[in-house]
Amino acid sequence: MIKRTTGRLLLGLLVTTGLAGTLNNSSLSQKERKQAITLIKSSRSEVLNAVNGLSPRQMNYKTSSKDQSIGELIMDMVSTEQICSAEIKIIMDQPAKSEQRLKIALTDDQLLVNNNYALCKTGSMAEIKISWKDPAEALKKFIVLRNNFIKYIRTSTEDLRNHVASTPAGWIDCYQYYLLLADRSRYFAEKINKIRSLPSFPKK
């Protein structure tokens, strides 16, 4: 009788604290995983479609000496994405601090609407520059990075929500960091398509 009562009390405590029926209550929900993976995939496709079939002449075309070519935009985009990917790992290797979530001012949707892509400057890594042989090499790395992002978001049981960092975009958690990286590449795809639509853009 005592054992049965004790068992019921323990079960009650588990239910009350939300620990029953889950191995990791702080891992991402299926809805969060789907949102991130959908954005990562769609933005990847937008970038690849934007540069598909471009000749070297088109890739190097500039509207002026002050503007970046499509090739330079691609190399800068992937360089930042690789640096930010390494930075996320550094943040995730540190202890989670759930109390810092109070510093986050924007929801996921508000963050994406905000269009603030000033990322990857939370520490000394801001000074790192990654150079590529050419845009093709950068694009290969981009595809590898995105495949790794998708695999990690799909399978990770880590607590991305309670690993928080201060960035020029504001206080964000690591899940939001992935969302912003994906959304940032959509912005680059739009810039590339605008260059391609210019009357002066080479036909081939």
C-alpha positions as CSV (number, residue, x, y, z in Angstrom):
1,M,0.0,0.0,0.0
2,I,2.8,2.4,0.9
3,K,4.7,1.5,-2.3
4,R,1.6,2.2,-4.4
5,T,0.9,5.5,-2.7
6,T,4.6,6.5,-3.1
7,G,4.4,5.6,-6.8
8,R,1.3,7.7,-7.3
9,L,3.0,10.7,-5.6
10,L,6.0,10.4,-7.8
11,L,3.9,10.2,-10.9
12,G,1.9,13.2,-9.8
13,L,5.1,15.2,-9.3
14,L,6.3,14.2,-12.8
15,V,3.1,15.3,-14.4
16,T,3.0,18.6,-12.4
17,T,6.6,19.5,-13.4
18,G,6.0,18.5,-17.0
19,L,8.6,15.8,-17.0
20,A,6.3,12.9,-17.7
21,G,6.3,11.5,-21.3
22,T,9.3,13.4,-22.6
23,L,13.0,12.8,-22.5
24,N,14.1,16.4,-23.3
25,N,11.5,19.0,-22.6
26,S,13.8,21.8,-23.9
27,S,14.5,20.4,-27.4
28,L,12.7,22.0,-30.4
29,S,9.1,21.2,-31.1
30,Q,8.1,19.6,-34.4
31,K,6.5,22.9,-35.5
32,E,9.8,24.8,-34.8
33,R,11.8,22.2,-36.7
34,K,9.5,22.3,-39.7
35,Q,9.5,26.2,-39.8
36,A,13.4,26.3,-39.7
37,I,13.9,23.5,-42.2
38,T,11.4,24.9,-44.7
39,L,13.0,28.3,-44.5
40,I,16.6,26.9,-44.8
41,K,15.5,24.8,-47.9
42,S,13.5,27.5,-49.6
43,S,16.2,30.2,-49.2
44,R,18.8,27.7,-50.4
45,S,16.8,27.1,-53.6
46,E,16.3,30.9,-54.1
47,V,20.0,31.5,-54.1
48,L,20.8,28.6,-56.4
49,N,18.1,29.5,-58.8
50,A,19.3,33.2,-58.8
51,V,22.8,32.2,-60.0
52,N,21.8,29.2,-62.2
53,G,23.3,29.4,-65.6
54,L,25.3,32.6,-65.1
55,S,28.4,32.9,-67.3
56,P,31.7,34.2,-65.8
57,R,31.1,37.5,-67.5
58,Q,27.6,37.8,-65.9
59,M,29.0,36.7,-62.5
60,N,31.6,39.4,-62.6
61,Y,29.4,42.2,-63.9
62,K,29.2,45.4,-61.9
63,T,26.9,48.3,-62.2
64,S,29.7,50.6,-61.0
65,S,33.2,50.3,-59.4
66,K,31.6,50.9,-56.0
67,D,29.0,48.0,-56.3
68,Q,29.6,44.3,-55.8
69,S,29.3,41.8,-58.5
70,I,27.1,38.8,-58.2
71,G,30.1,36.7,-57.6
72,E,31.3,38.9,-54.8
73,L,27.9,38.9,-53.2
74,I,27.9,35.1,-53.2
75,M,31.4,34.9,-51.7
76,D,30.5,37.4,-49.0
77,M,27.3,35.7,-48.2
78,V,28.9,32.2,-47.7
79,S,31.8,33.7,-45.8
80,T,29.5,35.2,-43.3
81,E,27.4,32.1,-43.1
82,Q,30.4,29.9,-42.3
83,I,31.6,32.3,-39.6
84,C,28.1,32.4,-38.1
85,S,27.9,28.6,-38.2
86,A,31.1,28.4,-36.2
87,E,29.8,31.1,-33.8
88,I,26.6,29.2,-33.1
89,K,28.7,26.1,-32.2
90,I,30.7,28.3,-29.7
91,I,27.4,29.6,-28.1
92,M,26.0,26.0,-27.9
93,D,29.1,24.7,-26.2
94,Q,28.5,27.2,-23.4
95,P,26.0,26.4,-20.6
96,A,22.4,27.3,-21.3
97,K,21.1,30.3,-19.4
98,S,17.3,30.4,-19.6
99,E,17.2,33.6,-17.6
100,Q,18.7,35.4,-20.5
101,R,15.6,34.7,-22.6
102,L,14.1,37.7,-20.9
103,K,16.4,39.9,-22.9
104,I,14.9,38.7,-26.2
105,A,12.6,41.4,-27.4
106,L,11.2,39.9,-30.7
107,T,9.3,36.8,-31.5
108,D,10.5,34.6,-34.4
109,D,8.1,36.1,-36.8
110,Q,8.9,39.7,-35.7
111,L,12.6,39.0,-36.1
112,L,12.2,37.9,-39.7
113,V,10.0,40.8,-40.6
114,N,12.6,43.2,-39.0
115,N,15.1,42.4,-41.8
116,N,18.1,43.0,-39.6
117,Y,21.0,40.9,-41.0
118,A,23.8,42.3,-38.9
119,L,25.0,39.1,-37.5
120,C,28.2,37.3,-36.5
121,K,29.8,40.1,-34.5
122,T,29.4,38.9,-30.9
123,G,33.1,38.4,-30.4
124,S,36.6,38.2,-32.0
125,M,35.2,36.2,-34.9
126,A,34.0,39.5,-36.4
127,E,37.6,40.1,-37.6
128,I,37.8,36.7,-39.4
129,K,37.6,36.9,-43.2
130,I,37.2,33.8,-45.4
131,S,38.4,34.0,-49.0
132,W,37.2,31.8,-51.8
133,K,39.0,30.8,-55.0
134,D,35.8,31.7,-56.9
135,P,32.0,31.9,-56.5
136,A,31.7,28.2,-57.6
137,E,33.8,27.1,-54.6
138,A,31.8,29.3,-52.3
139,L,28.5,27.8,-53.6
140,K,29.7,24.3,-53.0
141,K,30.4,25.3,-49.3
142,F,27.0,26.9,-49.1
143,I,25.3,23.7,-50.1
144,V,27.4,21.7,-47.5
145,L,26.5,24.2,-44.8
146,R,22.8,24.1,-45.6
147,N,22.7,20.3,-45.6
148,N,24.4,20.4,-42.2
149,F,21.9,22.9,-40.9
150,I,19.0,20.8,-42.0
151,K,20.4,17.6,-40.5
152,Y,21.1,19.4,-37.2
153,I,17.7,21.0,-36.9
154,R,16.0,17.8,-37.8
155,T,17.8,15.6,-35.3
156,S,19.2,17.8,-32.5
157,T,17.9,17.4,-29.0
158,E,20.0,20.3,-27.8
159,D,18.5,23.3,-26.1
160,L,18.7,25.9,-28.8
161,R,16.1,28.1,-27.2
162,N,18.0,28.7,-23.9
163,H,21.4,29.4,-25.6
164,V,21.2,33.1,-26.0
165,A,23.6,35.7,-27.4
166,S,23.8,39.4,-27.9
167,T,24.3,40.4,-31.6
168,P,23.9,43.6,-33.6
169,A,20.5,42.2,-34.5
170,G,19.6,42.2,-30.8
171,W,19.4,39.4,-28.2
172,I,18.5,36.2,-30.0
173,D,18.6,32.5,-29.2
174,C,20.4,29.9,-31.4
175,Y,17.2,28.8,-33.1
176,Q,16.5,32.3,-34.2
177,Y,20.1,32.6,-35.3
178,Y,19.4,29.8,-37.8
179,L,16.2,31.5,-39.0
180,L,18.1,34.8,-39.6
181,L,20.9,33.1,-41.5
182,A,18.3,31.5,-43.8
183,D,16.3,34.7,-44.3
184,R,19.5,36.6,-44.9
185,S,20.3,34.5,-48.0
186,R,16.9,35.2,-49.4
187,Y,17.9,38.9,-49.2
188,F,21.0,38.1,-51.3
189,A,18.9,36.2,-53.8
190,E,16.7,39.2,-54.2
191,K,19.8,41.5,-54.7
192,I,21.1,39.1,-57.4
193,N,17.8,39.0,-59.2
194,K,17.7,42.8,-59.2
195,I,21.1,42.9,-60.9
196,R,20.0,40.3,-63.4
197,S,17.0,42.4,-64.3
198,L,19.0,45.5,-65.2
199,P,18.9,46.6,-68.8
200,S,22.7,46.8,-68.9
201,F,23.2,43.2,-67.5
202,P,25.1,41.1,-70.1
203,K,22.9,38.7,-72.1
204,K,25.5,36.0,-71.8
